[in-house]
Every structure is written in C-alpha cells, then in structure tokens.
Amino acid sequence: MSVTLSVTDNRTESGAFAVTGATGGGTVFATAFRGETGSIGRVSIGTFTGTGGTSTFSLKRGHYLFQAVDTLAESALFYLPITNQTLSFATRCREAIAARLLLLALPKIKGIHQHFSPNETLATYPCIFVHVRDVQESNITIGGTNATTDWGHSIRITLADRVDPRDSKPLPEFELWREKIRHAFDRQRLPGVPQVNYTEYVPGTLAQPYVTPSDSYLMTGSDLTIRCITREQRGFGQ
C-alpha cells in the first residue's frame, strides 16, 4: 500500500493532517520555505499509527511542504500555506506572492526580499524585491455585491541584478524571468488567500538603472506589478 497524506489549514496558524495507507507508525514533517537560498530544516508536527492516523498541529503562518514518513514508505510531498485570517488582505497577498515566486525556481535568482522599497544592502544578486513603492489600492467597481466590494491590492515586483544596464548580455535572463512570472499570475488564483478571485499581471518598466550619488549604477531593475482582486465585506468592524 502507498502512504497518502492530506493536510488542511484552519486559518488560525494551525491545521490538521490525515494519513492513509500506512503499514505501521511514522511521523509527519513540515518544511517551511521563505525565499532565501541555503539548506532548509524540517520539523515534526505529529505522529501516526497505522492507516487512518489523524492529528492537529500548530505552525507559524507560512508556506510549507508536508510529508508523512512511515516505517516502510513515505508519502508524496503535500504543499499547503498555513495562514492567519486576522492579518490584512494586503499582508496575506504579499506573502503569498513571494511564496509563489519562490516556487517558480527562476534560474539564477538567489533570494526574494519583502520590503517597503528595494533595499540593496540586504541582497545577493540577482534577486527579486517584493515591495509596495509607487503602487496604490484600487476599487474594482464592476464586481461585488450589496454587502461586498472588490478591491485590488497591488504588489510591485522588481527583478534586480547588479549589472550595468548598458550591458546586453543579461537581457535574455530578464526576459525569461518576466515571462515565467506573467504566466504564473495572469488571471490566476492565489494559493493561501481564498478571497482572491484572481490576480492580474500589470506590465512595468522593462529595465532601468537604480543609481545613488556614489555609484554610476547600483543595480538594473525590471519592474512589474501583481494586482490581487479580493472580494471583501463592507461595514464597521470587518
């Protein structure tokens, strides 16, 4: 028999798992990923005995790969975000976008950094900055109901490398990164935020130098925006 694992999110930084097909006892592990390169450790979130084993667990919000390891076999990896519904839609959308960018495994990208604005002092290039500089919320007037409104939460994505913008050699890499991201977010759902009806890919400047007074160039950035369309309840206290 093959071991099958299913995991659910309670949206309170907790969840539950169920294991079927196990021949003995084992452990369910969770591996978090946060957009940085390097080794990633896994943690045990519970044990099971025999088929039909179930249990609950607590985990900080984030995106995880789960796996059940039996005495004789192991399950396939199970991907699931663990969320906290008390956080704002903007926060949840930003974190979910960063996690989805990580799953794309874009070639040569060494990190995904979330900031108010790109901060090159913390980066190893090439990388992706997920930030909110020069973007706005938008009211989507064609959707909603008598009690809800559709809102667009915009997140700026800057693909960055510390290269001279006059050098054309890195251009194909930037073009490939943008294409992969466009396909992933063009009218797609957003795992981890079920209230997002769909995401929109909004084109931006294909390439521009980011400069400082002390550098002829600091980095070359390629900008785009991901807009998450959420359906939200109206009213005081919502």
C-alpha positions in Angstrom: 0.0 0.0 0.0 1.1 3.6 -0.7 1.1 6.2 2.1 -1.1 9.2 1.3 -1.1 12.4 3.3 -3.7 15.2 3.3 -3.3 18.4 5.2 -5.9 21.2 5.9 -5.4 24.8 7.1 -7.5 26.1 9.9 -6.5 29.7 9.1 -5.5 30.3 12.8 -1.8 29.3 12.4 -2.9 25.7 12.9 -4.1 22.7 10.9 -4.8 19.0 10.8 -3.4 16.1 8.8 -4.7 12.6 7.9 -2.6 9.6 6.8 -4.0 6.6 4.9 -2.3 3.6 3.5 0.4 3.3 6.2 1.6 -0.2 7.3 2.9 0.8 10.7 3.7 4.0 12.5 5.5 7.1 11.5 6.0 10.9 11.6 4.6 13.8 9.6 7.2 16.5 8.9 6.8 20.1 7.7 9.4 22.1 5.8 9.0 25.8 5.5 10.4 27.9 2.7 10.8 31.7 2.9 12.5 32.8 -0.3 16.1 32.5 0.8 18.8 30.2 -0.6 20.5 27.6 1.5 19.6 24.5 3.4 16.1 24.1 4.9 15.3 22.1 8.0 12.1 20.2 8.6 10.2 19.8 11.9 7.9 17.1 13.2 4.3 18.2 13.6 2.9 14.8 14.8 2.9 11.1 14.6 0.5 8.4 13.4 0.0 4.7 13.9 -1.5 2.6 11.0 -3.8 3.8 8.3 -6.3 6.5 9.1 -4.0 8.3 11.5 -5.1 11.9 12.2 -3.8 14.8 14.3 -3.9 18.5 14.7 -0.8 20.8 14.9 0.2 24.4 15.3 2.6 26.3 12.9 3.5 29.9 12.4 2.0 31.3 9.2 3.9 30.5 6.1 4.2 28.1 3.1 5.1 24.5 3.8 5.9 21.2 2.2 4.5 18.3 4.3 5.4 14.6 4.2 4.4 11.5 6.1 7.3 9.1 6.7 6.2 5.5 7.6 8.5 2.7 8.7 8.4 1.2 5.2 7.4 4.1 2.9 6.8 7.8 2.6 4.1 9.9 1.1 4.4 12.4 -1.7 5.1 16.0 -0.7 2.0 18.0 0.1 2.1 21.7 -0.4 -0.1 24.0 1.7 0.0 27.5 3.1 -0.7 27.9 6.8 -2.5 31.2 7.3 -3.8 33.6 9.8 -7.2 35.1 8.8 -6.7 38.0 11.3 -4.0 39.5 9.1 -4.8 42.1 6.4 -5.6 41.1 2.9 -2.6 43.2 1.7 -0.2 41.2 4.0 -1.6 37.9 3.1 -1.4 38.7 -0.7 2.2 39.9 -0.4 3.4 36.9 1.4 1.5 34.5 -0.9 3.0 36.3 -4.0 6.5 35.9 -2.5 5.9 32.2 -1.9 4.6 31.6 -5.4 7.6 33.4 -6.9 9.9 31.1 -4.9 8.1 28.0 -6.2 8.8 29.2 -9.8 12.5 28.5 -9.1 13.6 31.1 -11.6 17.2 30.4 -12.8 20.0 32.2 -11.0 17.6 34.1 -8.6 19.3 34.0 -5.2 16.6 35.4 -3.0 13.2 37.0 -2.6 13.1 40.0 -0.3 10.0 41.7 1.0 10.4 45.5 1.8 8.6 48.8 1.7 11.1 49.6 -1.1 14.0 47.7 -2.7 16.9 47.6 -0.2 20.1 46.6 -1.9 22.1 46.4 1.3 20.4 43.1 2.2 20.5 41.4 -1.2 22.7 38.9 -3.1 22.1 39.4 -6.8 20.3 38.5 -8.9 17.2 38.6 -6.7 13.6 39.7 -6.6 12.3 42.5 -4.4 8.6 42.3 -3.4 7.6 45.8 -2.3 4.9 48.5 -2.3 6.8 51.5 -3.6 4.7 53.6 -6.0 1.6 51.4 -6.0 -1.9 52.0 -4.9 -5.0 50.1 -3.9 -7.8 50.2 -6.4 -11.6 49.9 -6.2 -12.9 47.4 -8.7 -16.4 48.9 -9.4 -17.7 46.2 -11.7 -17.7 43.4 -9.1 -19.0 42.9 -5.6 -22.5 42.6 -4.1 -24.8 44.7 -1.9 -22.5 43.8 1.1 -19.1 43.3 -0.5 -16.6 45.3 -2.6 -13.9 44.1 -4.9 -10.5 45.6 -4.1 -7.2 45.4 -6.0 -4.2 45.0 -3.8 -1.1 45.9 -5.8 2.4 44.5 -5.1 5.4 45.7 -7.0 7.9 43.2 -8.2 11.4 44.3 -9.1 13.7 41.8 -10.8 17.2 43.1 -9.9 20.8 42.4 -10.8 24.0 44.3 -10.1 24.9 44.8 -13.7 25.5 47.8 -15.9 22.3 48.5 -17.9 24.4 49.2 -20.9 25.5 45.5 -20.9 23.1 43.5 -23.1 24.3 40.0 -22.0 21.8 39.7 -19.1 18.8 40.8 -21.2 17.6 37.2 -22.1 17.6 36.3 -18.3 15.3 39.3 -17.5 13.0 38.5 -20.4 12.7 34.9 -19.2 12.0 35.9 -15.6 9.2 38.2 -16.7 7.7 35.6 -19.0 7.6 33.0 -16.2 6.0 35.4 -13.8 3.5 36.6 -16.3 2.3 33.1 -16.9 2.1 32.4 -13.2 0.0 35.4 -12.3 -2.0 36.2 -15.5 -5.7 35.7 -14.3 -4.7 33.0 -11.8 -5.9 32.1 -8.3 -3.5 32.8 -5.4 -2.8 29.8 -3.1 -3.2 30.7 0.6 -5.7 33.6 0.1 -9.0 32.1 -0.9 -10.7 35.5 -1.0 -8.5 36.4 -4.1 -10.8 35.9 -7.1 -7.9 36.2 -9.5 -4.5 38.0 -9.9 -3.6 40.5 -12.7 -0.1 40.9 -14.2 0.4 44.7 -14.8 3.4 45.5 -17.1 6.0 47.9 -15.9 9.4 49.3 -17.0 11.3 46.6 -18.7 14.7 47.8 -17.5 16.1 50.9 -15.7 19.2 51.7 -13.6 18.8 52.3 -9.9 21.5 54.8 -9.0 23.0 56.6 -6.0 25.2 59.6 -5.8 28.2 57.4 -5.1 27.6 54.8 -7.9 27.3 55.2 -11.6 24.8 52.3 -11.2 23.6 50.4 -8.2 21.6 47.8 -10.0 19.5 47.2 -13.0 15.8 46.7 -12.2 12.9 45.3 -14.2 9.6 46.3 -12.7 6.1 44.8 -12.9 3.0 44.8 -10.6 0.8 41.9 -9.4 -2.7 43.1 -8.5 -4.8 40.7 -6.3 -8.5 41.2 -6.7 -10.2 40.3 -3.4 -13.9 40.3 -2.5 -14.2 41.9 0.9 -17.1 42.5 3.3 -18.1 46.1 3.9 -19.0 47.6 7.2 -17.6 48.8 10.6 -15.5 46.1 12.3 -15.0 44.0 9.2 
